[in-house]
Amino acid sequence: MCGRFRLARKKEILEECFGAECALSPQHADTRRAGDPDDAEWAARYNVAPGQQIAVVCQDPIEPVRRLERLRWGLVPWWAKEPTIGYKMINARAETAAERPAFGDALLARRCLVPADGFYEWKREGKQKLPFCFAMADDAVFAFAGLWERWRSPEGQTLDSCAILTTEPNELMRNVHDRMPVILPPESYELWLDPGFHKLSGLRPLLRTYPAAGMRRYRVSERVNYVQNDDAECAAGIGVPSEPGFGLLG
């Protein structure tokens, strides 16, 4: 599962990393509503939670342009009666997404990248659940494999939302949680975002477990347990012993 993550990079950094423009794409052009944040309001996030607006990268279906946009985390299928179902759809299992009514169509035609620079998971020790942050070994920005969908209310209002795919954990994750988000290497971005590519046989190899050797983990404060806390202290490391081979911070 992936239920919290961090994205503290500025919008300009994301545009450069993913070769994307910060603008609504043609297929989303009618989704801007009064009160929606504009480009100037993009801010560092240290405790991103389900139900919130998050940054995603989508490929324009007409022009060869990537768009950096904001979608709600928690996919609402087009056939849903109420948008609240999205709170149960924050993740999709990579192994079965193609067969799930909520995710099958999106996997074939509406894929996206979800930028992050860290994600959190909790390890149970006795009665405690200790939060850890997982990041790239070099602290680089990375991307989760995501799916997006558009829902329309009976009144004609639209909501664009997304989910993050998960897979089997690597050695770094295994003693913390039995799932981890699918992290795509940069060389996979083009194929994953290609709206004209619909072959499951070509997509499934991309949904593999990210190597532990390229990541690190460290303990963080229990401040991250509470959604209302969203500041740099949520991601600050606290002293823990190192684990050889995994680049675990002390």
PyMOL commands that set and color helices and strands:
alter all, ss='L'
color gray80, all
select helices_A, chain A and resi 11-18+26-28+39-41+83-88+97-99+104-109+186-193+200-206+212-214+222-225+232-235
alter helices_A, ss='H'
color red, helices_A
select strands_A, chain A and resi 5-7+20-21+45-48+53-59+66-73+91-93+111-116+118-125+128-136+142-152+158-167+180-181+183-184+215-219
alter strands_A, ss='S'
color yellow, strands_A
deselect
rebuild
show_as cartoon
